[in-house]
Amino acid sequence: MIDFEKRHHPFEGCFNFRDIGGYPTKHGRKIRWGRYFRAGRQDRMTLADLDRFAELGIRTQIDLRRPDELEDQGRGPLEALGTRYEWHSVIPPGGSAILDKTVGHGISGERYLRYLDFDPSPWQNVFGILANAEHHPLLVHCTAGKDRTGVTTAFLLTILGVERALIEADFLLTNRDQPRHIEFLEGKGLSTGSASAMGHGVPEDAMTVFLEGMEQEHGGVLAYLRKIGVDEKQQEAIREALLED
């Protein structure tokens, strides 16, 4: 069992916000706590949330959302707290419609694989930031903090040497915060019933299918990252920044 309660930050207006610290690697090291956080949108955070967020000391916000999401939701309140904002959209304008046509509407491991058919420069930029410890602690997020954020985190955990079974288990922690998220949305009249339950969780096999597809199509996560320019020097810098001695 993963210690969800220890790593989860139950903000009132921001969901799926958690720390990846403490996970062991294949080489006997552990991920540092308080360095990499993953989450959903922050524009609904309360004043109490912002006070609590400030205590985390997060220096950099990496936003993976599409341009239309950014226009609709805004950049959020974190810059006012001194957090540096970085926008690296991994799905281009019109990309979601292309994904719907290619793999069907709805979340799946196949859909995650097709993210990689788009321009890889956002991934290059994200991992360039991760390789510079001066940007840490940092927060990576999209809108719900589960799909684009989940793929980015799976890439990172692979670089750090975390076992695949644990990567898949971490991904599924997203579903632990969904009842609270759905209650929040319904309370504000923003979503109802089973539709929200289907729309805000992740399928249990999505990360498994994605990682298997990475092996088949790219020779694995590390091979893909090297192919797009995230070389061994950068990967080693990420390990040194995020792993305990």
N, C-alpha and C positions, 0 to 999 in steps of 0.2 A: 504494500500500500504506500502511495506517495503522500507525504505530509501536506495535503492541500491547505489546511488551515494555517500552517506556518508560513506558506509562501503566498497565500492569497491576501490581497488588500481589499476589504469590502467597502469601497467608497459608496456613498449614497447615490451618486449620479454618474458613475463610471464603472463599467463592468468588465469582467474577465481580466482584471489587473493583477498580475502576479510576478513573482521573482523566480528565476531559474536556479538560484543558488543552492549549493549543497549536493547537487547530483554528482555521483562518482563517474570517473572515466575508466576506460580500459587499462590505462597506464598507472592507476593508483592515486591520481590526483582528484581534487574536487573543485567544482565551480564556486567561485567567490560569491558570497551573499551581497546583495545591495549594489550590483554592478549592471545587470541587464534585467529590465522589466519589460513585460509585454502586456498590451491592453487594447481596449476598444476606445471609441471616441471620448473626448473629455469636455465637450462643450456644455454638457448638462451637470457638471460638477457643482456642488454647493460650496458655500464659503467655508464650511467645516472641512469639506474635502480638500480644498486648496490649502488650508492650514496644515492638514495632515500630509499632503503631497510635498509641501515645502520641506518637511522634516526628512524626506528621502534624499535630498541634495542632488536631484537629477540635473545634469548639465545639458543634455542633448535630447531633443525630441525628434525621432525619425518617423515621418508621416508617409505611409504607403498608399494613401487613398487616391482615387481617380480625381481628375479636375472637377467633374460635376459634383462629387461628394464634398470636395473642399469648398466649392462655391456655396453649396447648400448649408453646410455645417460650420464653416469658418475654421480658422486655424486653432481655435480654442484658447483657453486662458493662461497657458503655461508660460508663454513668453514674458508676461507681466511679473512672473516670479523669478525671472532671470534665466530661464531655460532657453538654450539656443535651438532655433527651429530649422529643421532640414526636411525638405519635401522631395521624395523620390517615388513617384507613382509607378508601380510595377505593371499596371494595366493601363494602356493608352486610351485616349478618347475613342469611343466606339468598340473598345476591346471586349466589353461584356457581351455585346451583341454577337461578336465573332465567336466567343466562347459558347454562347447559347446555340449557335448554328452548328458548331463543330462537335460539341459533346453533350448538348442538351442543357436545358435550364435546371439549376439546382446544383448543390455542392457535391463534389466527388473527387476522388483521387485523380481520375482522368482529367477533370477540369484543372486541377492544380498543375498537372504535367503540361497542359497547354499554355499556362502562364509563361512558360519558358520559350514559347514560339515568338514572343514579342521581343522588343529591343532589350538586350541584357544590361544596358548601361545603368539602370537603377540598381540592380543587384551589385554591380561593380562599385557604385558609389556607397551603398549601404555598408558593404564589407570593408571598404576603405576607411569609413568612419569607425567601424568596430575595431580596426587594427590600430587605431590611435588612442592610447589610454587616456590622453588628455581630454577626450570627449566623454569619458565615463564619469559617473554612472549615466546610463541612457535608457530611454524608453522607446520601444518600437511599437507602432500601432497602425491599425487601419480603422474601419468603422466599427466592426464587431469584435475585432481582435482575435479572430479565429482562423481565417483562411490565408490571406496574404501574410498576416503575422505568423500564422502557424507554419507556413512554408519557410519563411525567413528563419524562424526559430529552429526548425528541423535542420536547415542548412548549418546554422551556428552550432547546434549540439553535435552534429556530425564532425565538424571541424575540431571541436573540443574533445572528441573521443568518447562520447556517451554511447552506450549500447543501443542498438535499434529498438529493442523492446521498451526501453525507458523513454526513448524519443516518442514512440507511439503512445505510451501511457501519459506522458506530459501533454501531448496534443489533446487527449480526451478529457483532461481536466477542464477544458472549456465548458463541457456540459454540466459541470458541477455548479457553475454560477448562473446557468440559464433560468432556473425557476425564479430566482431573485430578479433577474433582468426582465423576465416576462411580467412579473408582478408590478414592477416599476412602470413598464410601458402601458399595461392595462390600466394602472392607476391614473395615468395621464391621458387615457383615451387614445393612445397611439397604436395599439395592437390588441388583437382579441384571440382568445382560445387556442385551439390546436394549430392554427396557422402560424402563430408566433412560435409555438414550440418547435414546429418543423423548420421554421426560418432561421432560428437563432442557435440551434445546436449544430454539431458536426456528426456525420456518419461514422460509425465505429470502425469501418474498414478504410476510410479515406486516406489516412496517412500510410497505412500498409500498402495500399494500391499505388500511392504516389512513390514511395521509396522503392518498391519493386520495379515500377516503371522507370525510375532514375537509373537503376542497374541495367535494365534492358536497352534503354534509349541512349544513355550517356556513359555507361560504365561506372555509375555511382555518383553520389553527390560531390565528392572531392574532385573527381575527374571533370565533372561539369564546371565546377567553380574554377579550376585551373584553365579550362578551355576558354572561359569568358574573361580571364585576366586576373582572377583572384589567386595569385601564385603561392607557392609554398612559403615564401618570405612573409607575405601578408597573413597567411594562415597561422604561421608560428607566432607572429606578433599578436594575433587574436588570442591564442592560447596563453601567452605570457601575460596578457592584460586581464584575462578572465579566470585563470586557474590559480588555485592556491599553490604555494611553493611546496 
